[in-house]
Amino acid sequence: MSQNKSVGNYRWTICALLFFATTVNYLDRQVLSLLKPILEEEFHWTNSDYANIASVFQFTYAISMLFAGRIVDKLGTKSGYSWAIIIWSLGAVMHAYAIPIGKHFSYVLGWVGIAGVPISIAGFMLSRAVLGFGESGNFPAAIKATAEYFPKKERSFATGIFNSGANVGAILAPLTVPWIAKQWGWESAFLIIGAIGLLWLFFWIFIYEKPTTNKKLSKEEADYINQDQEVENISDADNKKLKWNELLKYKQTWAFVVGKFMTDGVWWFFLFWLPAYLKDQYHMQSTDTVLPLSVLYSMTMIGSIGGGWFPVYYMKKGLMPYDARLKAMLTIAFFPVLVLAAQPLGVYSYWLPVLLIGIGASAHQAWSANLFTTVSDMFPKAATASVVGIGGMAGGIGGVIVTKVGGALFDHYKALGHIETGYSIMFAFCALAYLIAWSIMKTLVPKHKVIEIK
């Protein structure tokens, strides 16, 4: 700690900015799930209708992640992040005008041969698509900023801190969104929450600069940040011409892709379907879910920050960063297995599944903090955002599959009078996904190896 004080702490100011951006990111994406009971009653949606709307966000997010990483690498972290939050804030606000937007968009869909889409569904689909496109820039930009401002030994901890913004956003959403909707209507919830990102943009523009041009960064802290430069053995200029097909030649890229594809859908499921689960299983209304959801998402902060710190224990024992992270991730992968007990124990109290799912969601955040950091362990800085984008696309596609399957299962078993069976099936996948993902990742990249692209 004394060393950190002597070199300065400006990098933690950057980490704080990344934390708040990620908080806003998750606030914006979660508003729809919390308003689902209100919207499905007003517009007569089925679970499959909601799944279709939610999956548009995920599909757009997935495809955009592939390009977002490249765009951030080309524009630079400051400009790339700025454009991302402008676009996703616009998309968040658009939800408030989903009905007038839907009238025009449904006409466009009919003109291209997609007829019969209800106005409400069309409007929310387009709004979710814009939101997904903008939000796809958050993690590639944040991971790139972390690689720029932190040495390798601090990256997973910094990633865990800013990634905990996802948990804070998930906590704040149930505390604010149902209340705003009750006081001023569901449209106001989208408007007020959506505008918060523009406040963050003001601070980002005036505080962030690249370390090489940042006059507020001391020479001692710059040297501390760049202590891994010789190990990385590559400059940004060497990497500007990298193409996706070149990155896909490496098993390291595929290890990250598999990790994201198998596990991102679990987090999407916890984020988009838990309010519906509490309503379906325990007949809770929006305001009733505030306390259990707040407790559940508060638990995830422990996983995010603690998971980022966990690999340091193994690094101090002499393991290379990637090997330390994989060892930590194996331990983390066992915790979601507890989610298997959520349904059987749920007959006694809704608090038992809430706490068990909270452990699973906390484990996901611990897993995610380490999974993201494996990219900067193995790839040079200039390729980091691109690889994160490729993996993000895979994670988004995995999320689409989980959401669509979930919606179909819930409608099917609801018609049979056994909707709890649908949730049992989905919880089983959530419980085992991490162990499967870790096994494949370990097979692809058994030992730490830094990519040297010439």
Secondary structure as UniProt FT lines:
FT   HELIX           2..7
FT   HELIX           10..43
FT   HELIX           47..75
FT   HELIX           77..94
FT   HELIX           95..97
FT   HELIX           98..111
FT   TURN            112..113
FT   HELIX           119..135
FT   TURN            136..137
FT   HELIX           138..149
FT   HELIX           152..184
FT   HELIX           186..207
FT   TURN            211..213
FT   TURN            215..216
FT   HELIX           219..225
FT   HELIX           226..228
FT   HELIX           229..232
FT   HELIX           236..239
FT   TURN            240..241
FT   HELIX           244..247
FT   TURN            248..249
FT   HELIX           251..282
FT   HELIX           286..289
FT   HELIX           290..315
FT   TURN            316..318
FT   HELIX           321..334
FT   HELIX           335..341
FT   HELIX           342..345
FT   TURN            346..348
FT   HELIX           351..378
FT   HELIX           381..415
FT   TURN            416..417
FT   HELIX           419..444
//
